[in-house]
Amino acid sequence: RELYRFDGNSITLAADINPGNASSSPSGLFVYDGNLYFAATSATAGRELFQFDGTTLTMIQLNSSGDTFEPLSVSNPHNEFVEFGGQLYFAAQSSSTEGFELFRFDTVNGIKLAANIDTGSGSSRPGDFAVYNGDLYFAATSTTTTFGNVGRELFVHDGSSVSLLGNLNSGSASSDPSDLTVNDGLLYFAATSTFGLFGNIGTELFSFDGTTVNDFDLNPGSSSSAPTGLTSAGGALYFASGTGTDGSFNREMFFVDDSKGTSGPIIVNPSGSVGSDPSDLVAVGSDLYFAATGSGSNREVWRVSSGLLEFVADVREGSTGSNPVNLFDFSGSLVFAADDGSPLLQHELHRVIPASAVNYAWTIDSPLGFDATGVTGLV
């Protein structure tokens, strides 16, 4: 798995960072100061920060004794980048005796430690970054004396210092904030409260207006709605949520539109108890696109446009579905990986141009195809 690029017509290999059969597994692709930055694994230096200007690949090494970045995976989504105050922020490890903390980079000063939140060998693993009202917000873990043993909570960085926004789940229990998303002047996130200020409400949606944190107990009582995929599109906030004890039943799309004072579910699959299980939410223009399972059990691409739910296209006809993943906005078009049923192609990249049907876009290893199930960080 290496770095590829698409010019609107074809895909080519951009860089074979880990030559031969070995993979560099680039992740967290992010454009900063006109260049592409990402984490990748080299044979000699482990997992480090790389810069690509379209022609030249440069490794920016922080830790000469081992990996700087943890490999990105579903269970470890903390390897991500954000631009704040003209600098690139990310979680990294500067030595094998220290944990993963908050770092920043610019082309003048190089990589510098921004904050050591969980001091010593502990790791705060900052992640789920969002810039809101001129400050950087993120989730991080504290078990030491600087911020106390508060577990994983919400922190804020003003460019100079870091503060604990609040211990939402009192004591050492973690509220585990995730999916930080700005919409209509508010910072939204999912978090867990079992006791403390908000009581035992499970994992629910929260908002912050710069002063006060408020909760949305969508699944009343101690049960969780377990919101995921928070995405801002057309002035509204969209996310998947459910019912049952842990939010795993009847998972459907939910929206909150503060400007209109409206909120509610958007039902794709009214039959059964599982729901449509929306995932891979992305905004393309003012429309929201997502993968969901319809009443015919076929998982395909849907969208919400001007407040109306629409089925986009049947990439794989029948009840099997194409199982689209990794939906992404590419210059006003929707790009995603899907299985159209071709026996040799597996999950190929497809493209949707708004107001048109699905267009098969490209292959890489024709005729063997290109398994794009694990495509991440399209920029």
Contacts in CASP RR format, 6 or more apart in sequence:
PFRMAT RR
TARGET T0000
AUTHOR 0000-0000-0000
METHOD contacts of the structure
MODEL  1
RELYRFDGNSITLAADINPGNASSSPSGLFVYDGNLYFAATSATAGRELF
QFDGTTLTMIQLNSSGDTFEPLSVSNPHNEFVEFGGQLYFAAQSSSTEGF
ELFRFDTVNGIKLAANIDTGSGSSRPGDFAVYNGDLYFAATSTTTTFGNV
GRELFVHDGSSVSLLGNLNSGSASSDPSDLTVNDGLLYFAATSTFGLFGN
IGTELFSFDGTTVNDFDLNPGSSSSAPTGLTSAGGALYFASGTGTDGSFN
REMFFVDDSKGTSGPIIVNPSGSVGSDPSDLVAVGSDLYFAATGSGSNRE
VWRVSSGLLEFVADVREGSTGSNPVNLFDFSGSLVFAADDGSPLLQHELH
RVIPASAVNYAWTIDSPLGFDATGVTGLV
1 23 0 8 1.000
1 24 0 8 1.000
1 25 0 8 1.000
1 26 0 8 1.000
1 374 0 8 1.000
2 13 0 8 1.000
2 14 0 8 1.000
2 15 0 8 1.000
2 16 0 8 1.000
2 17 0 8 1.000
2 18 0 8 1.000
2 23 0 8 1.000
2 24 0 8 1.000
2 26 0 8 1.000
3 13 0 8 1.000
3 14 0 8 1.000
3 15 0 8 1.000
3 17 0 8 1.000
3 24 0 8 1.000
3 26 0 8 1.000
3 38 0 8 1.000
3 40 0 8 1.000
3 52 0 8 1.000
4 11 0 8 1.000
4 12 0 8 1.000
4 13 0 8 1.000
4 14 0 8 1.000
4 364 0 8 1.000
5 11 0 8 1.000
5 12 0 8 1.000
5 14 0 8 1.000
5 54 0 8 1.000
6 330 0 8 1.000
6 362 0 8 1.000
8 331 0 8 1.000
10 362 0 8 1.000
11 349 0 8 1.000
11 362 0 8 1.000
11 364 0 8 1.000
11 370 0 8 1.000
14 52 0 8 1.000
14 54 0 8 1.000
15 52 0 8 1.000
15 57 0 8 1.000
16 24 0 8 1.000
17 24 0 8 1.000
17 26 0 8 1.000
17 40 0 8 1.000
17 41 0 8 1.000
17 42 0 8 1.000
17 50 0 8 1.000
17 57 0 8 1.000
18 24 0 8 1.000
18 40 0 8 1.000
18 41 0 8 1.000
18 42 0 8 1.000
18 43 0 8 1.000
19 43 0 8 1.000
22 43 0 8 1.000
23 41 0 8 1.000
24 40 0 8 1.000
24 41 0 8 1.000
24 42 0 8 1.000
25 40 0 8 1.000
25 41 0 8 1.000
25 71 0 8 1.000
25 72 0 8 1.000
26 38 0 8 1.000
26 39 0 8 1.000
26 40 0 8 1.000
26 50 0 8 1.000
27 38 0 8 1.000
27 39 0 8 1.000
27 40 0 8 1.000
27 71 0 8 1.000
27 72 0 8 1.000
27 79 0 8 1.000
27 376 0 8 1.000
27 377 0 8 1.000
28 38 0 8 1.000
28 39 0 8 1.000
28 72 0 8 1.000
28 79 0 8 1.000
28 80 0 8 1.000
28 81 0 8 1.000
28 376 0 8 1.000
28 377 0 8 1.000
29 36 0 8 1.000
29 37 0 8 1.000
29 38 0 8 1.000
29 376 0 8 1.000
29 377 0 8 1.000
29 378 0 8 1.000
29 379 0 8 1.000
30 36 0 8 1.000
30 37 0 8 1.000
30 38 0 8 1.000
30 80 0 8 1.000
30 81 0 8 1.000
30 82 0 8 1.000
30 83 0 8 1.000
30 88 0 8 1.000
30 379 0 8 1.000
31 37 0 8 1.000
31 379 0 8 1.000
32 81 0 8 1.000
32 83 0 8 1.000
32 88 0 8 1.000
33 86 0 8 1.000
33 88 0 8 1.000
33 106 0 8 1.000
33 107 0 8 1.000
34 53 0 8 1.000
35 51 0 8 1.000
35 52 0 8 1.000
35 53 0 8 1.000
35 54 0 8 1.000
36 51 0 8 1.000
36 52 0 8 1.000
36 53 0 8 1.000
36 54 0 8 1.000
36 379 0 8 1.000
37 49 0 8 1.000
37 50 0 8 1.000
37 51 0 8 1.000
37 52 0 8 1.000
37 81 0 8 1.000
37 88 0 8 1.000
37 105 0 8 1.000
38 49 0 8 1.000
38 50 0 8 1.000
38 52 0 8 1.000
38 81 0 8 1.000
38 377 0 8 1.000
39 47 0 8 1.000
39 48 0 8 1.000
39 49 0 8 1.000
39 50 0 8 1.000
39 68 0 8 1.000
39 69 0 8 1.000
39 72 0 8 1.000
39 79 0 8 1.000
39 90 0 8 1.000
40 47 0 8 1.000
40 48 0 8 1.000
40 50 0 8 1.000
41 47 0 8 1.000
41 48 0 8 1.000
41 67 0 8 1.000
41 71 0 8 1.000
42 48 0 8 1.000
42 59 0 8 1.000
45 59 0 8 1.000
45 61 0 8 1.000
45 64 0 8 1.000
45 66 0 8 1.000
46 66 0 8 1.000
46 67 0 8 1.000
46 68 0 8 1.000
47 67 0 8 1.000
47 68 0 8 1.000
47 69 0 8 1.000
47 70 0 8 1.000
47 71 0 8 1.000
48 59 0 8 1.000
48 60 0 8 1.000
48 61 0 8 1.000
48 62 0 8 1.000
48 63 0 8 1.000
48 67 0 8 1.000
48 68 0 8 1.000
48 69 0 8 1.000
49 59 0 8 1.000
49 60 0 8 1.000
49 61 0 8 1.000
49 62 0 8 1.000
49 68 0 8 1.000
49 69 0 8 1.000
49 90 0 8 1.000
49 92 0 8 1.000
49 105 0 8 1.000
49 111 0 8 1.000
50 57 0 8 1.000
50 58 0 8 1.000
50 59 0 8 1.000
50 60 0 8 1.000
51 57 0 8 1.000
51 58 0 8 1.000
51 59 0 8 1.000
51 60 0 8 1.000
52 58 0 8 1.000
60 105 0 8 1.000
60 110 0 8 1.000
60 111 0 8 1.000
61 68 0 8 1.000
62 68 0 8 1.000
62 92 0 8 1.000
62 93 0 8 1.000
62 94 0 8 1.000
62 103 0 8 1.000
62 111 0 8 1.000
63 92 0 8 1.000
63 93 0 8 1.000
63 94 0 8 1.000
63 95 0 8 1.000
63 96 0 8 1.000
65 95 0 8 1.000
65 96 0 8 1.000
66 96 0 8 1.000
67 93 0 8 1.000
68 92 0 8 1.000
68 93 0 8 1.000
68 94 0 8 1.000
69 79 0 8 1.000
69 90 0 8 1.000
69 91 0 8 1.000
69 92 0 8 1.000
69 93 0 8 1.000
70 76 0 8 1.000
70 78 0 8 1.000
70 79 0 8 1.000
70 91 0 8 1.000
70 93 0 8 1.000
70 100 0 8 1.000
70 125 0 8 1.000
71 79 0 8 1.000
72 79 0 8 1.000
72 376 0 8 1.000
77 127 0 8 1.000
77 128 0 8 1.000
78 91 0 8 1.000
78 100 0 8 1.000
78 125 0 8 1.000
78 126 0 8 1.000
78 127 0 8 1.000
78 128 0 8 1.000
79 90 0 8 1.000
79 91 0 8 1.000
80 90 0 8 1.000
80 91 0 8 1.000
80 127 0 8 1.000
80 128 0 8 1.000
80 129 0 8 1.000
81 88 0 8 1.000
81 89 0 8 1.000
81 90 0 8 1.000
81 129 0 8 1.000
82 88 0 8 1.000
82 89 0 8 1.000
82 90 0 8 1.000
82 129 0 8 1.000
82 130 0 8 1.000
82 131 0 8 1.000
82 136 0 8 1.000
83 89 0 8 1.000
83 131 0 8 1.000
84 104 0 8 1.000
84 129 0 8 1.000
84 131 0 8 1.000
84 136 0 8 1.000
84 157 0 8 1.000
84 159 0 8 1.000
85 159 0 8 1.000
86 106 0 8 1.000
87 104 0 8 1.000
87 105 0 8 1.000
87 106 0 8 1.000
88 104 0 8 1.000
88 105 0 8 1.000
88 106 0 8 1.000
89 102 0 8 1.000
89 103 0 8 1.000
89 104 0 8 1.000
89 105 0 8 1.000
89 114 0 8 1.000
89 129 0 8 1.000
89 136 0 8 1.000
89 157 0 8 1.000
90 102 0 8 1.000
90 103 0 8 1.000
90 104 0 8 1.000
90 105 0 8 1.000
91 100 0 8 1.000
91 101 0 8 1.000
91 102 0 8 1.000
91 103 0 8 1.000
91 124 0 8 1.000
91 125 0 8 1.000
91 126 0 8 1.000
91 127 0 8 1.000
92 100 0 8 1.000
92 101 0 8 1.000
92 103 0 8 1.000
92 111 0 8 1.000
93 99 0 8 1.000
93 100 0 8 1.000
93 101 0 8 1.000
93 123 0 8 1.000
94 101 0 8 1.000
94 103 0 8 1.000
94 113 0 8 1.000
97 121 0 8 1.000
98 116 0 8 1.000
98 120 0 8 1.000
98 121 0 8 1.000
98 122 0 8 1.000
99 118 0 8 1.000
99 120 0 8 1.000
99 121 0 8 1.000
99 122 0 8 1.000
99 123 0 8 1.000
99 124 0 8 1.000
100 123 0 8 1.000
100 124 0 8 1.000
100 125 0 8 1.000
100 126 0 8 1.000
101 113 0 8 1.000
101 114 0 8 1.000
101 115 0 8 1.000
101 116 0 8 1.000
101 117 0 8 1.000
101 118 0 8 1.000
101 123 0 8 1.000
101 124 0 8 1.000
101 126 0 8 1.000
102 113 0 8 1.000
102 114 0 8 1.000
102 115 0 8 1.000
102 116 0 8 1.000
102 117 0 8 1.000
102 124 0 8 1.000
102 126 0 8 1.000
102 138 0 8 1.000
102 140 0 8 1.000
102 157 0 8 1.000
102 162 0 8 1.000
103 111 0 8 1.000
103 112 0 8 1.000
103 113 0 8 1.000
103 114 0 8 1.000
104 111 0 8 1.000
104 112 0 8 1.000
104 114 0 8 1.000
105 111 0 8 1.000
105 112 0 8 1.000
114 157 0 8 1.000
114 159 0 8 1.000
114 162 0 8 1.000
115 126 0 8 1.000
115 157 0 8 1.000
115 161 0 8 1.000
115 162 0 8 1.000
116 124 0 8 1.000
116 146 0 8 1.000
117 124 0 8 1.000
117 126 0 8 1.000
117 140 0 8 1.000
117 141 0 8 1.000
117 142 0 8 1.000
117 146 0 8 1.000
117 147 0 8 1.000
117 155 0 8 1.000
117 162 0 8 1.000
118 124 0 8 1.000
118 140 0 8 1.000
118 141 0 8 1.000
118 142 0 8 1.000
118 143 0 8 1.000
118 144 0 8 1.000
118 146 0 8 1.000
119 144 0 8 1.000
119 145 0 8 1.000
119 146 0 8 1.000
120 144 0 8 1.000
122 143 0 8 1.000
122 144 0 8 1.000
123 141 0 8 1.000
124 140 0 8 1.000
124 141 0 8 1.000
124 142 0 8 1.000
125 140 0 8 1.000
125 141 0 8 1.000
126 138 0 8 1.000
126 139 0 8 1.000
126 140 0 8 1.000
126 155 0 8 1.000
127 138 0 8 1.000
127 139 0 8 1.000
127 140 0 8 1.000
128 138 0 8 1.000
128 139 0 8 1.000
128 177 0 8 1.000
128 178 0 8 1.000
128 179 0 8 1.000
128 180 0 8 1.000
128 189 0 8 1.000
129 136 0 8 1.000
129 137 0 8 1.000
129 138 0 8 1.000
129 180 0 8 1.000
130 136 0 8 1.000
130 137 0 8 1.000
130 138 0 8 1.000
130 180 0 8 1.000
130 181 0 8 1.000
130 182 0 8 1.000
130 187 0 8 1.000
130 189 0 8 1.000
131 137 0 8 1.000
131 182 0 8 1.000
132 180 0 8 1.000
132 182 0 8 1.000
132 187 0 8 1.000
132 208 0 8 1.000
132 210 0 8 1.000
133 187 0 8 1.000
133 210 0 8 1.000
134 158 0 8 1.000
135 156 0 8 1.000
135 157 0 8 1.000
135 158 0 8 1.000
135 159 0 8 1.000
136 156 0 8 1.000
136 157 0 8 1.000
136 158 0 8 1.000
136 159 0 8 1.000
137 154 0 8 1.000
137 155 0 8 1.000
137 156 0 8 1.000
137 157 0 8 1.000
137 165 0 8 1.000
137 180 0 8 1.000
137 187 0 8 1.000
137 208 0 8 1.000
138 154 0 8 1.000
138 155 0 8 1.000
138 157 0 8 1.000
138 180 0 8 1.000
139 152 0 8 1.000
139 153 0 8 1.000
139 154 0 8 1.000
139 155 0 8 1.000
139 176 0 8 1.000
139 177 0 8 1.000
139 178 0 8 1.000
139 180 0 8 1.000
140 152 0 8 1.000
140 153 0 8 1.000
140 155 0 8 1.000
141 151 0 8 1.000
141 152 0 8 1.000
141 153 0 8 1.000
141 174 0 8 1.000
142 148 0 8 1.000
142 149 0 8 1.000
142 150 0 8 1.000
142 151 0 8 1.000
142 153 0 8 1.000
142 164 0 8 1.000
143 149 0 8 1.000
143 151 0 8 1.000
143 172 0 8 1.000
147 155 0 8 1.000
147 164 0 8 1.000
149 171 0 8 1.000
149 172 0 8 1.000
150 164 0 8 1.000
150 167 0 8 1.000
150 171 0 8 1.000
150 172 0 8 1.000
150 174 0 8 1.000
151 171 0 8 1.000
151 172 0 8 1.000
151 173 0 8 1.000
151 174 0 8 1.000
152 174 0 8 1.000
152 175 0 8 1.000
152 176 0 8 1.000
152 177 0 8 1.000
153 164 0 8 1.000
153 165 0 8 1.000
153 166 0 8 1.000
153 167 0 8 1.000
153 168 0 8 1.000
153 169 0 8 1.000
153 174 0 8 1.000
153 175 0 8 1.000
153 177 0 8 1.000
154 164 0 8 1.000
154 165 0 8 1.000
154 166 0 8 1.000
154 168 0 8 1.000
154 175 0 8 1.000
154 177 0 8 1.000
154 189 0 8 1.000
154 191 0 8 1.000
154 208 0 8 1.000
155 162 0 8 1.000
155 163 0 8 1.000
155 164 0 8 1.000
155 165 0 8 1.000
156 162 0 8 1.000
156 163 0 8 1.000
156 165 0 8 1.000
157 163 0 8 1.000
165 208 0 8 1.000
165 213 0 8 1.000
166 213 0 8 1.000
167 175 0 8 1.000
168 175 0 8 1.000
168 177 0 8 1.000
168 191 0 8 1.000
168 193 0 8 1.000
168 197 0 8 1.000
168 198 0 8 1.000
168 206 0 8 1.000
168 213 0 8 1.000
169 175 0 8 1.000
169 176 0 8 1.000
169 191 0 8 1.000
169 192 0 8 1.000
169 193 0 8 1.000
169 194 0 8 1.000
169 195 0 8 1.000
169 196 0 8 1.000
170 195 0 8 1.000
170 196 0 8 1.000
170 197 0 8 1.000
173 194 0 8 1.000
173 195 0 8 1.000
174 192 0 8 1.000
175 191 0 8 1.000
175 192 0 8 1.000
175 193 0 8 1.000
176 191 0 8 1.000
176 192 0 8 1.000
177 189 0 8 1.000
177 190 0 8 1.000
177 191 0 8 1.000
177 206 0 8 1.000
178 189 0 8 1.000
178 190 0 8 1.000
178 191 0 8 1.000
178 228 0 8 1.000
179 188 0 8 1.000
179 189 0 8 1.000
179 190 0 8 1.000
179 227 0 8 1.000
179 228 0 8 1.000
179 229 0 8 1.000
179 230 0 8 1.000
179 239 0 8 1.000
180 187 0 8 1.000
180 188 0 8 1.000
180 189 0 8 1.000
180 230 0 8 1.000
181 187 0 8 1.000
181 188 0 8 1.000
181 189 0 8 1.000
181 230 0 8 1.000
181 231 0 8 1.000
181 232 0 8 1.000
181 237 0 8 1.000
182 188 0 8 1.000
182 232 0 8 1.000
183 232 0 8 1.000
183 235 0 8 1.000
183 236 0 8 1.000
183 237 0 8 1.000
183 256 0 8 1.000
183 258 0 8 1.000
184 232 0 8 1.000
184 235 0 8 1.000
184 236 0 8 1.000
184 237 0 8 1.000
184 257 0 8 1.000
184 258 0 8 1.000
184 259 0 8 1.000
185 209 0 8 1.000
185 258 0 8 1.000
186 207 0 8 1.000
186 208 0 8 1.000
186 209 0 8 1.000
186 258 0 8 1.000
187 207 0 8 1.000
187 208 0 8 1.000
187 209 0 8 1.000
187 210 0 8 1.000
188 205 0 8 1.000
188 206 0 8 1.000
188 207 0 8 1.000
188 208 0 8 1.000
188 230 0 8 1.000
188 237 0 8 1.000
188 256 0 8 1.000
189 205 0 8 1.000
189 206 0 8 1.000
189 207 0 8 1.000
189 208 0 8 1.000
189 230 0 8 1.000
190 203 0 8 1.000
190 204 0 8 1.000
190 205 0 8 1.000
190 206 0 8 1.000
190 226 0 8 1.000
190 227 0 8 1.000
190 228 0 8 1.000
190 230 0 8 1.000
190 239 0 8 1.000
191 203 0 8 1.000
191 204 0 8 1.000
191 206 0 8 1.000
192 202 0 8 1.000
192 203 0 8 1.000
192 204 0 8 1.000
192 224 0 8 1.000
193 199 0 8 1.000
193 200 0 8 1.000
193 201 0 8 1.000
193 202 0 8 1.000
193 204 0 8 1.000
193 215 0 8 1.000
194 200 0 8 1.000
194 202 0 8 1.000
194 222 0 8 1.000
198 215 0 8 1.000
200 221 0 8 1.000
200 222 0 8 1.000
201 215 0 8 1.000
201 217 0 8 1.000
201 221 0 8 1.000
201 222 0 8 1.000
202 221 0 8 1.000
202 222 0 8 1.000
202 223 0 8 1.000
202 224 0 8 1.000
203 224 0 8 1.000
203 225 0 8 1.000
203 226 0 8 1.000
203 227 0 8 1.000
203 246 0 8 1.000
203 247 0 8 1.000
204 215 0 8 1.000
204 216 0 8 1.000
204 217 0 8 1.000
204 218 0 8 1.000
204 219 0 8 1.000
204 224 0 8 1.000
204 225 0 8 1.000
204 227 0 8 1.000
205 215 0 8 1.000
205 216 0 8 1.000
205 218 0 8 1.000
205 225 0 8 1.000
205 227 0 8 1.000
205 230 0 8 1.000
205 239 0 8 1.000
205 241 0 8 1.000
205 256 0 8 1.000
206 213 0 8 1.000
206 214 0 8 1.000
206 215 0 8 1.000
206 216 0 8 1.000
207 213 0 8 1.000
207 214 0 8 1.000
207 216 0 8 1.000
208 214 0 8 1.000
216 256 0 8 1.000
217 225 0 8 1.000
218 225 0 8 1.000
218 227 0 8 1.000
218 241 0 8 1.000
218 242 0 8 1.000
218 254 0 8 1.000
219 225 0 8 1.000
219 241 0 8 1.000
219 242 0 8 1.000
219 243 0 8 1.000
219 244 0 8 1.000
219 247 0 8 1.000
223 243 0 8 1.000
223 244 0 8 1.000
223 245 0 8 1.000
223 246 0 8 1.000
223 247 0 8 1.000
224 244 0 8 1.000
224 245 0 8 1.000
224 246 0 8 1.000
224 247 0 8 1.000
225 241 0 8 1.000
225 242 0 8 1.000
225 243 0 8 1.000
225 247 0 8 1.000
225 254 0 8 1.000
226 241 0 8 1.000
226 242 0 8 1.000
226 246 0 8 1.000
226 247 0 8 1.000
226 248 0 8 1.000
227 239 0 8 1.000
227 240 0 8 1.000
227 241 0 8 1.000
227 254 0 8 1.000
228 239 0 8 1.000
228 240 0 8 1.000
228 241 0 8 1.000
228 279 0 8 1.000
229 238 0 8 1.000
229 239 0 8 1.000
229 240 0 8 1.000
229 279 0 8 1.000
229 281 0 8 1.000
230 237 0 8 1.000
230 238 0 8 1.000
230 239 0 8 1.000
230 281 0 8 1.000
231 237 0 8 1.000
231 238 0 8 1.000
231 239 0 8 1.000
231 281 0 8 1.000
231 282 0 8 1.000
231 283 0 8 1.000
231 288 0 8 1.000
232 238 0 8 1.000
232 283 0 8 1.000
233 283 0 8 1.000
233 285 0 8 1.000
233 286 0 8 1.000
233 287 0 8 1.000
233 288 0 8 1.000
233 304 0 8 1.000
234 283 0 8 1.000
234 285 0 8 1.000
234 286 0 8 1.000
234 287 0 8 1.000
234 288 0 8 1.000
235 257 0 8 1.000
235 259 0 8 1.000
235 286 0 8 1.000
236 255 0 8 1.000
236 256 0 8 1.000
236 257 0 8 1.000
237 255 0 8 1.000
237 256 0 8 1.000
237 257 0 8 1.000
237 258 0 8 1.000
238 253 0 8 1.000
238 254 0 8 1.000
238 255 0 8 1.000
238 266 0 8 1.000
238 281 0 8 1.000
238 288 0 8 1.000
238 290 0 8 1.000
238 304 0 8 1.000
239 253 0 8 1.000
239 254 0 8 1.000
239 281 0 8 1.000
240 251 0 8 1.000
240 252 0 8 1.000
240 253 0 8 1.000
240 254 0 8 1.000
240 277 0 8 1.000
240 278 0 8 1.000
240 279 0 8 1.000
240 281 0 8 1.000
241 247 0 8 1.000
241 251 0 8 1.000
241 252 0 8 1.000
241 254 0 8 1.000
242 248 0 8 1.000
242 249 0 8 1.000
242 250 0 8 1.000
242 251 0 8 1.000
242 252 0 8 1.000
243 249 0 8 1.000
243 250 0 8 1.000
244 250 0 8 1.000
249 273 0 8 1.000
249 274 0 8 1.000
249 275 0 8 1.000
250 272 0 8 1.000
250 273 0 8 1.000
250 274 0 8 1.000
250 275 0 8 1.000
251 274 0 8 1.000
251 275 0 8 1.000
251 276 0 8 1.000
251 277 0 8 1.000
251 278 0 8 1.000
252 265 0 8 1.000
252 266 0 8 1.000
252 267 0 8 1.000
252 268 0 8 1.000
252 269 0 8 1.000
252 275 0 8 1.000
252 276 0 8 1.000
252 278 0 8 1.000
253 265 0 8 1.000
253 266 0 8 1.000
253 267 0 8 1.000
253 268 0 8 1.000
253 276 0 8 1.000
253 278 0 8 1.000
253 290 0 8 1.000
253 292 0 8 1.000
253 304 0 8 1.000
253 309 0 8 1.000
254 263 0 8 1.000
254 264 0 8 1.000
254 265 0 8 1.000
254 266 0 8 1.000
255 262 0 8 1.000
255 263 0 8 1.000
255 264 0 8 1.000
255 266 0 8 1.000
255 304 0 8 1.000
256 263 0 8 1.000
256 264 0 8 1.000
257 263 0 8 1.000
266 304 0 8 1.000
266 309 0 8 1.000
267 276 0 8 1.000
268 275 0 8 1.000
268 276 0 8 1.000
268 278 0 8 1.000
268 292 0 8 1.000
268 293 0 8 1.000
268 294 0 8 1.000
268 302 0 8 1.000
268 309 0 8 1.000
269 275 0 8 1.000
269 276 0 8 1.000
269 292 0 8 1.000
269 293 0 8 1.000
269 294 0 8 1.000
269 295 0 8 1.000
269 296 0 8 1.000
270 295 0 8 1.000
271 295 0 8 1.000
274 293 0 8 1.000
275 293 0 8 1.000
276 292 0 8 1.000
276 293 0 8 1.000
276 294 0 8 1.000
276 302 0 8 1.000
277 292 0 8 1.000
277 293 0 8 1.000
278 290 0 8 1.000
278 291 0 8 1.000
278 292 0 8 1.000
278 302 0 8 1.000
279 290 0 8 1.000
279 291 0 8 1.000
279 292 0 8 1.000
279 325 0 8 1.000
280 290 0 8 1.000
280 291 0 8 1.000
280 324 0 8 1.000
280 325 0 8 1.000
280 326 0 8 1.000
280 327 0 8 1.000
280 336 0 8 1.000
281 288 0 8 1.000
281 289 0 8 1.000
281 290 0 8 1.000
281 327 0 8 1.000
282 288 0 8 1.000
282 289 0 8 1.000
282 290 0 8 1.000
282 327 0 8 1.000
282 328 0 8 1.000
282 329 0 8 1.000
282 334 0 8 1.000
283 289 0 8 1.000
283 329 0 8 1.000
284 329 0 8 1.000
284 332 0 8 1.000
284 333 0 8 1.000
284 334 0 8 1.000
284 354 0 8 1.000
285 329 0 8 1.000
285 332 0 8 1.000
285 354 0 8 1.000
286 305 0 8 1.000
286 306 0 8 1.000
287 303 0 8 1.000
287 304 0 8 1.000
287 305 0 8 1.000
287 354 0 8 1.000
288 303 0 8 1.000
288 304 0 8 1.000
288 305 0 8 1.000
289 301 0 8 1.000
289 302 0 8 1.000
289 303 0 8 1.000
289 312 0 8 1.000
289 327 0 8 1.000
289 334 0 8 1.000
289 352 0 8 1.000
290 301 0 8 1.000
290 302 0 8 1.000
290 303 0 8 1.000
290 327 0 8 1.000
291 299 0 8 1.000
291 300 0 8 1.000
291 301 0 8 1.000
291 302 0 8 1.000
291 323 0 8 1.000
291 324 0 8 1.000
291 325 0 8 1.000
291 327 0 8 1.000
291 336 0 8 1.000
292 299 0 8 1.000
292 300 0 8 1.000
292 302 0 8 1.000
293 299 0 8 1.000
294 300 0 8 1.000
296 319 0 8 1.000
297 319 0 8 1.000
298 314 0 8 1.000
298 316 0 8 1.000
298 318 0 8 1.000
298 319 0 8 1.000
298 320 0 8 1.000
298 321 0 8 1.000
298 322 0 8 1.000
299 321 0 8 1.000
299 322 0 8 1.000
299 323 0 8 1.000
299 324 0 8 1.000
300 311 0 8 1.000
300 312 0 8 1.000
300 313 0 8 1.000
300 314 0 8 1.000
300 315 0 8 1.000
300 316 0 8 1.000
300 321 0 8 1.000
300 322 0 8 1.000
300 324 0 8 1.000
301 312 0 8 1.000
301 313 0 8 1.000
301 315 0 8 1.000
301 324 0 8 1.000
301 327 0 8 1.000
301 334 0 8 1.000
301 336 0 8 1.000
301 338 0 8 1.000
301 352 0 8 1.000
301 358 0 8 1.000
302 309 0 8 1.000
302 310 0 8 1.000
302 311 0 8 1.000
302 312 0 8 1.000
303 309 0 8 1.000
303 310 0 8 1.000
303 312 0 8 1.000
304 310 0 8 1.000
312 334 0 8 1.000
312 352 0 8 1.000
312 358 0 8 1.000
313 352 0 8 1.000
313 357 0 8 1.000
313 358 0 8 1.000
314 321 0 8 1.000
315 321 0 8 1.000
315 322 0 8 1.000
315 324 0 8 1.000
315 338 0 8 1.000
315 339 0 8 1.000
315 340 0 8 1.000
315 350 0 8 1.000
315 358 0 8 1.000
316 322 0 8 1.000
316 338 0 8 1.000
316 339 0 8 1.000
316 340 0 8 1.000
316 341 0 8 1.000
320 341 0 8 1.000
321 339 0 8 1.000
322 338 0 8 1.000
322 339 0 8 1.000
322 340 0 8 1.000
322 341 0 8 1.000
323 338 0 8 1.000
323 339 0 8 1.000
323 347 0 8 1.000
324 336 0 8 1.000
324 337 0 8 1.000
324 338 0 8 1.000
324 350 0 8 1.000
325 336 0 8 1.000
325 337 0 8 1.000
325 338 0 8 1.000
325 347 0 8 1.000
325 373 0 8 1.000
325 374 0 8 1.000
326 336 0 8 1.000
326 337 0 8 1.000
326 372 0 8 1.000
326 373 0 8 1.000
326 374 0 8 1.000
326 375 0 8 1.000
326 376 0 8 1.000
326 378 0 8 1.000
327 334 0 8 1.000
327 335 0 8 1.000
327 336 0 8 1.000
328 334 0 8 1.000
328 335 0 8 1.000
328 336 0 8 1.000
328 377 0 8 1.000
328 378 0 8 1.000
329 335 0 8 1.000
330 351 0 8 1.000
330 378 0 8 1.000
332 354 0 8 1.000
333 351 0 8 1.000
333 352 0 8 1.000
333 353 0 8 1.000
333 354 0 8 1.000
334 351 0 8 1.000
334 352 0 8 1.000
334 353 0 8 1.000
334 354 0 8 1.000
335 349 0 8 1.000
335 350 0 8 1.000
335 351 0 8 1.000
335 352 0 8 1.000
335 361 0 8 1.000
335 378 0 8 1.000
336 349 0 8 1.000
336 350 0 8 1.000
336 351 0 8 1.000
336 352 0 8 1.000
337 347 0 8 1.000
337 348 0 8 1.000
337 349 0 8 1.000
337 350 0 8 1.000
337 372 0 8 1.000
337 373 0 8 1.000
337 374 0 8 1.000
337 375 0 8 1.000
338 347 0 8 1.000
338 348 0 8 1.000
338 350 0 8 1.000
339 345 0 8 1.000
339 346 0 8 1.000
339 347 0 8 1.000
339 348 0 8 1.000
340 348 0 8 1.000
340 350 0 8 1.000
340 360 0 8 1.000
342 348 0 8 1.000
344 367 0 8 1.000
344 368 0 8 1.000
344 369 0 8 1.000
345 363 0 8 1.000
345 369 0 8 1.000
345 370 0 8 1.000
346 369 0 8 1.000
346 370 0 8 1.000
346 371 0 8 1.000
346 373 0 8 1.000
347 371 0 8 1.000
347 372 0 8 1.000
347 373 0 8 1.000
347 374 0 8 1.000
348 360 0 8 1.000
348 362 0 8 1.000
348 363 0 8 1.000
348 369 0 8 1.000
348 370 0 8 1.000
348 372 0 8 1.000
349 361 0 8 1.000
349 362 0 8 1.000
349 370 0 8 1.000
349 372 0 8 1.000
349 375 0 8 1.000
350 358 0 8 1.000
350 359 0 8 1.000
350 360 0 8 1.000
350 361 0 8 1.000
351 358 0 8 1.000
351 359 0 8 1.000
351 361 0 8 1.000
352 358 0 8 1.000
352 359 0 8 1.000
353 359 0 8 1.000
363 369 0 8 1.000
363 370 0 8 1.000
364 370 0 8 1.000
END
